[in-house]
Amino acid sequence: MKSIKKINVSILTLLVSIFSITFAVDARVTRIDAEPPVTIDLSSFGDNGPYEKIVGTFEGEIDPSDPKSAVIIDIDLAPVTDGKVRYRSTFYILRPADQTKGNGKLFYAFGNRGAKRMLQWFNDGTASNDPDEVDHFGHGFLMREGYNIALSGYSGHVRPGPNILGAEIPIAINANGSPVTGAVLAELVAEDEDDITISLPYATSNISSSNGTLTVREHGDGVGTPVTGWRYTDDWNIEFPGPAMTGWVYEFVYTGKDPFVMGLGHAITRDFLSFLKHKDADDLGNPNPLAMADGIRAIYSWGRSNGGRNQRDFLRWGFNEDEEGRMVIDGMLPYAGGAGGHVWMNSRFSQPMASSRKHEYHYAPEHEFPQTFPVLTDLLTGQTDGILRRCLASQTCPKIFNIDGANEYWNKSSSLNHTDAKGNDLDIDAMAPGVRIYSIAATEHNTTFDQKVPEFMKACQQMTNPLYNGPIFRALLIRMDRWVTEGVEPPASVVPKKSDGTLVPPEAITYPDIPALNYEGWPALLKFVYTPDTMFRYAPLDFSAVPYQKLPGDEYVVQVSQVNEDGNEIAGIRLPELSVPLGTHLGWSVMKPGAGFPDSCGQHGTFIPFSKTKAERVTAGDPRLSLEERYGDEQTFAAQIEAATDKLMYEGFMLEEDKVRTIKRAREHGFNLWGVPLPHD
């Protein structure tokens, strides 16, 4: 009996091995080509020593008949070779030259439109798509922590180029070999009067003047007026008679052709990360650039804006399960994705580079249900779904910190991340124990560490908001690592809530009446104007129409954070410079009259400084207390900043090194912390 049992076990083991091998080839990286490593040795990397930069390309394939591939729109129309759909992509890796000095973990960035921005927010580095200088790596936080870093291309709309990460994704073709055609939307917000060319996201099916309708409107949700006299200059561009209406939305709807099978981008990301995590070499024996004796211990991911939405969409469609049923990413930190936060990728004629907000691409399919991580039944449409639905079924859900700033509440309906369709609070921590929702109060969308002063943007009425959230990201990465590797629970979700009065409809916001100002040391500012119409409101959409149309019936109840007497948000994670303010910080801004007002101005925020003295503010009629009345002197201001950093550290949202930096800056610059901006010419 023993020998029979041994034989049966051996046969079972063999069958399992064969099945695993067969299953593994359904979707995988087949070839990786890496250029020779380039050594980067900077003192900011600390004891972990030099890093190596490795760039290259990789190729892969998926089986279109595999059930896991069925969620990819038009995968059945993708060309096949030997029964497989093929793709090619690009990658960028930074690794410790001596892996024994690293932490054995991979931090993956879902890049924003092919760009590399992780080092800006985690290292306080200056922007670069080919970082190799001291300033690009800032204070070296990620290197001092010992992380491997990787990015890869995922979109067919970002073609590979110097230091830009793109992917070669197949085009859908009808079964009879004819091109796939369909209605396509192209949009332009004119920046000046000479901006009269609209680039098309897909080639036109023909250049006849009957193929297309061009309209123009002032507001994102307005009704367009027909524009005549436009013409095709080639298959990819049209031109219309000038001068263009600056700030207005030009919308061109036409019949295009040759859509990418864009949802394949998620499979490309999945397969690349699974290869890095589990394989030693590709089919040709080319080594995995991150192969380690004990394998990668964990993969964390981060991405902002487009990269944040990409993560949520990746998870929504079930791509955190690789082809052998294993979890790909262990911890996700999507930032600035908004509610739903889906990237416009897994649909025919998709445009993953587009970003839906109040003024631009107002009805893009970005906020569609499901908006929440836990599975819910939508009170408006009756649909039942959740971002976690597929990974819950496969037991491959990562730990998640979903992070948004104030701009995403105003511009991307972020309150729906933690309320139902009617605006009622949801206990996300209880409903989805592996998820935390963090709202960073009063921040705009794009501020980097090196925005030393508020700026004037050509299209906006007020100066931008200089609050910078990098310190929070660094603290959250440490908390994520401890949650994944040690099981240490992170801070509870921090969001404004309807139940305590901090989450309210925009009509209930109580902003102070701030007049036009001309304070000493600052440029003259227009009177602060607020209308609830600035906020982006969202409703279920009819996706069978192009452009997409609102369905009849109720809208989603979208809410924002209430403010205090200074106009600063009460709820959320409050940066020290907000807790001890030098002015009013808003996550939103407005366009100028006649050029988009009251639509939000891009994804910018607003900063309106306090007066220095009581006399100055009384003369101006400003209801907000002056710096003199608040703090008396700069030493008191710096002391209060220090107390605010202590509070953030206690709450788990600031590291000691960032406390030191924040206090040092407050002591050095005092009331001139934000400097003096120059007016836009």
PELIN-V911593 format. One line per field, one symbol per residue. ss: DSSP state (H for helix, E for strand, C for the rest). A space follows every 10 residues. Layout:
# PELIN-V911593
ss=???
This chain:
# PELIN-V911593
ss=CHHHHHHHHH HHHHHHHHHH HHHHCCEEEE EEEECCCEEE CCHHHHHHCC EEEEEEEEEE EEECCCHHHC CCCCHHHECC ECCEEEEEEE EEEEEECCHH HCCCEEEEEC CECCECCHHH HHCCCCCCCC CCCHHHHCCC HHHHCCCEEE EECCCCCCCC ECCECCEECC EEECCCCCEC EEEEEEEEEC CCCCCCEEEC CCCECCCCCC CCEEEEECCC CCCCEECCCC EEEECCEEEC CCCCCCCCEE EEEEEEECCE CCCHHHHHHH HHHHHHHHCC ECCCCCECCC CCCCCCCEEE EEEECHHHHH HHHHHHCCCC ECCCCCECCC EEEEECCCCC CCCCCCCCCC CCCCCCCCCC CCCCCCCCCC CCCCCEECCC CCCEECCCHH HHHHCCCCEE EEEEEHHHHH HCCHHHHCEC CCCCECCHHH HCCCEEEEEE CCCCCCCCCC CCCCCECCCE CCECCCCCCH HHHHHHHHHH HHHHHHCCCC CCCECCCCCC CCEECHHHCC CCCCCCECCC CCCCECCCCC CHHHCCCCCC EECCCCCCEE CCCCCCCCCE ECECCCCCEC CCECCHHHHC CCEEEECCCE ECCCCCCCCE CCCCCEEEEC CCCHHHHHHH CCCCCCHHHH HCCHHHHHHH HHHHHHHHHH HCCCCHHHHH HHHHHHHHHH HHCCCCCCCC C
